[in-house]
Amino acid sequence: MWSKYLYLSICIIVLTAGTSLANTDVRIWKLKSGEKIRAEQMSYDRETGEVILLINDTQQRPVAFDDLSPIDQAWIVEWDQIEQEMNVLIDALGGRFEHYVAEGAAFTTDFYVYFPSSCTATNKRPMLILFNAGGKAARYMKKFIDAAELHNIVLVACDSFRNTDDNPELEGEMRKRFGELLPLIEATVPHDPKRIFMGGNSGGAWRAYHYSAWFDRPWAGIYANAGWLGGYKYYNEPYPDDMRIAMVNGNNDHANRWLERDGKLLMAKGNEVGLFSFDGGHQPAPPSTRSKALEWLINEGGDYD
């Protein structure tokens, strides 16, 4: 049976600091030339005015700020303000945001860590390793900081991992990279080794699912936002059992076509699956839904040293 934990959160998106974290959603951008681009915003340089759009999670398209429609320019400015406010939030919460460079035998990988304010060198906290479909590790992790602080979760976000359209060569390289990176994360970041979680959005959730099958650890669970296993060709992977898996999808997400099939497969492996729905499409969950999913995922209530 599905978990009894089924949540519905209605998110009304308005241009205010409290709800605009959806600025990374895929949307239609309109240029003054009349061209329309379906993409998500990857970056914005205030000095040069260059905006980088990400098309289909893989193709980067530079666009000049002045070439965008007025509503898109307002969207860009709003996102930039939120980024600055999130940096202030980290300081206000009292946690620590740190950047590491992991040097393995074949790969050098940047990763970022948020330690909640209650975390000390001797604490054993749940650790959530995050993957972003567009490769924007640090920016993606910032969305989770409020919930991590509330539920005492150490966050780790990894650069160099992004959607590849299931390209075997690129995915093989990333798999080797993570094989080098994971032990370095475990050795560097204080955490409870029995409470390691992975997660991400879209292709980031896809990656978390697959890495749980390909890397032998006592994985505690997965946060899968707008994700899927990748179709029937991935149904025979050795997914572990005894995990808690939070499937967090918008009610209009195209990934819902696979939700029931994927859920049944994962439950047949001996995992517990919780469904968390919100009003939206293929996009990051709103803060309230994300927090509820993480609270359920870590089964809050355990003892901490």
Phi, psi and omega in degrees: 000152174292155177299151176290350183275095179233116186245147174233122179237128180263121182248117175263115185272116175229163184275072174227160183299330185288337187229009187266016179292357176276012181297345178267005178296153171292132182211171178267120177262138181245123177270156180297338178287348183103347179291143176242139182231125175268110187196173171247155179280127181260318180200164177214124179258110183296330183288313184266342183078012181275130176248131176255120176259146180247117183257128179055031177067003186227326187260122179269134181232110177284136179223140177283137179307317182292345179273352181275158176294159180303321181292325178288325176297319177296322179297317180298313181297319179299313179300317181298320178295320180296321178302315180295320180295325178294324176296321177294321180301319180302316178296319184292325182286338177088004177279187179235136176245118186231149181246130179236152173240113182265120180255107177262187181293324184243338188227145170247124187228131174277140170217157187237146183228134169247120176260121177298158187300334181279357187273132174236176183297337182262353181288145171247103182250156169301144179238128179247116178266122187252142173237137179250136182301325182265003178081011183266075191299303185296317181295321179294320181298328182299333178296336187263356190297316179302312181293322179296320178294318182293321186253010175059052180248133172277129181257140173228130177234135189251125171289169173078356178250125182203171178297143181229011188060033177061033178292118186301320182294311181293321179292324177297321178294317180294325178296318177294322179299314181292328176299326175281322188286319187303312178298328179290321175298314182298325181281337187265322189257118177299131182196169173273113185296345178266002182227057177259126180242157171232161178183178179169184180253140174052245178296339175291323175292317175308316181291318179298316177303311185292320181292334175294331179276328189266343181238118187283106175215163172280065183303131182273334180171180184222136171258109185245102181259119179057037186246174175204169181283340179110011179098177186299333183294345178255010184282344180260011178291151183280064179298138182287171177250178175063031174257157167257127185238116178264111175266116189240100188231146170292151183292345178247020181286132178296338178294346179296343178300333182253000189300309183292317180297313179297317181298317180296319179298314183292325177290325178296336177282350180103022179258159175258130183244128175248134179259133179229117185246149176219166181280107181166187182248225182275087190202165176299145179291151175292160186306318184294319179292318179300317181294318179297319180296318181290324178298315178293321186299315184274359179053056188307142180134354177289164180275142176241142176281000000 
